[in-house]
């Protein structure tokens, strides 16, 4: 009876080892072993090959690759219901370090500089008299699909919350911005 128990224990450990090896073979396992919001700038600067970005909407994570090797992972917040970030294969179209939204922002009093109405959509909300429009900050903006792009945000919850763009913590947006070039492939998947 003791031999059977030992054999079952060995089978269990062997099965566990196979599962562990399979998990470690995937890039997501490497990311999970290091956590999120990490970026190896030395690897990004020195690995040969081109850069690419993979945004996984189901995980709310963005992966940065250089020469096919994973060099960074960031937490993201993509488009909320009604404004979902579209999956597909894209390329970086442009980059703007100090971009402001042309659609979402605030109406500000011209005399006092006080916000009169926050969270406006210029397509729907009329501008009150005596105000001007100030677009929401989208620093380190990496545009990849029409007006949709990756950008820094101070509000990056673990769920979709944006108007379609992909929000990132500022320190991670800066690193992705630094190492992505115009033309860099961007894959967005579920």
N, C-alpha and C positions, 0 to 999 in steps of 0.2 A: 504494500500500500504506500509506503514511503517513497518508492521509486516512481510511482504514478504521480504523486504530489510534486516531486522534484521535476518531472518531465513537464507537467502543466505549468510550473513556475518558469521553466526554461522557455517553453513556447510563448508564454506571456511576455517575457523579457525580449525574446527575439522579435515578436510582433511589435512591441513598443519601439525597438531599435529601428525596424523597417519604417514605421510611421514617422519617426524623428528624422531619419535620413530623407524621406520623401518631402517632408515639410521644409527642411533646410535647403533643398534643391530649388525652391521657388524664391523669387526676389522678395515677396511679401514676408517670408520667414526671416530673411536677413533684416528687413526693416523692423519686424516685430522684436527681434532679438536686441536691437539697438534702441527701440522706441521710436517716437516720432519727433519731428522738429530737430533733425540733425542734418548736417551737410559737411562733407569732406572737401574743403576748398582746395587742398593740396591735390587730391585726386582729380577734381574738376579742372584744375589748371594744367595738370601734367599728364593725364591719361591721353593717349592718342585716340583719334576717332572723333566722330561728331557727337553733339549733344542731342538728347531727345527728352521729352516730358510725357509722362503718362498720368492722367488724372482718373482715379477710380471713384466714381460717384457713389457706389454702394459702400465703400470704406470711408469716404470723405477724406481721401489722402491724395497727395500729388507726389510722384516719384521723378527724380531727375537722374538721367543716365548720361554717362560720357563713354563713348566707344563701346556701348553695350553693357557697361558695368554700372551698377547702382551706386551713386555717390551722394544722394540726399533724399530725404523724405520729409514732407510737411503736412500737417493737418490743414484741411481746407473746409470751407463752407460754400457749397454751390447754390444754384438757383432753387428757390422755394417753389411750392406748388403754384402753378399759373405762370411761373417764370423759369421753368426748369432749364438747366444747362444742357444743351444738345450734345448727345454722344456723336462721335465721328472721328475722322482723321483730318487734321488741320496742319497748318504751319504758322509760325509766328509771322504776323503781318507787319507789326510795328512795335516800337517800345517808346515809352514816355516816362521819364523819372518823376515828374510832378503833375500828372494828369488830373483833371477834374471832370466829373460826369457832366454831360450836356443835357441829361434828362432828369436825374435824381439829385436833390439837394435841398436848399432852403431859400426862402424869400427873406431878405434882410432890409431893415429900414435904412434909407439913404442917409438920413441925418445922424442917427444914433449908432448905427452898426449893429443894433439888436436884432436877433432873429425873430421875425414876425410869425412865420409859419415854417416849421421843420418838416422833413420827410415828404417833400413835394415831388410830384411827377409833372414836369413841364407840359406833357402831352394832355394832362387832365386838369391840373390845378391852375386857375387863373392867377396872374400876378396882381397882388393888391396895389393900389396907387401909392406912390412914394417909396416903393421897394425896388430892389434889384435881385437878380437871381445869383446865388453862389452854389456852384456845383459841388457835390460831395467829393472829398479827396480820394483819389485812387492812385496813390504813389506806387512807383515801380510797376507800372501798368505794362503788361505783355499782351497785346491784342492778338487773338488767333482765329476768331470766327465773327466776322462783321464787327459789331461793337462790343463783343464779349471777350474778356481776357482775364488773366490772373492779375491780382493787385493786392497791395497791403491793406489791412483793415485792423482796427482796434477791437472789432467784434467778430470773432471766428468761433461760433458755437460748433458742436460736434454733429450738426444736422444742417440740411439745406436751409439757408436764410436770406440769400441775396436776390437781386433782381435778374439773375442770369449769369453774372460774372462769378469768378472763383476767388473768394477771399482767402488770404493767407496772413499769418502773423507777420508783422513788419520785418523782423530780422530774417525770416525765411524768404519773403518776397524779394528782399534786397539781394539775397544770394542767387535765387533763380534768375532774377533780372540780370545780374552781373555775368552769368555764364551762358545764358540763352542768347542766341543771335537771331536776327531776322532770317526766316527760312527754317528755323529749328522745327522738326516735326513735333506735333502735339496730338496725342491720342487720348480721347475721352471715352471711357467705357462705363458700363453698368457693372 
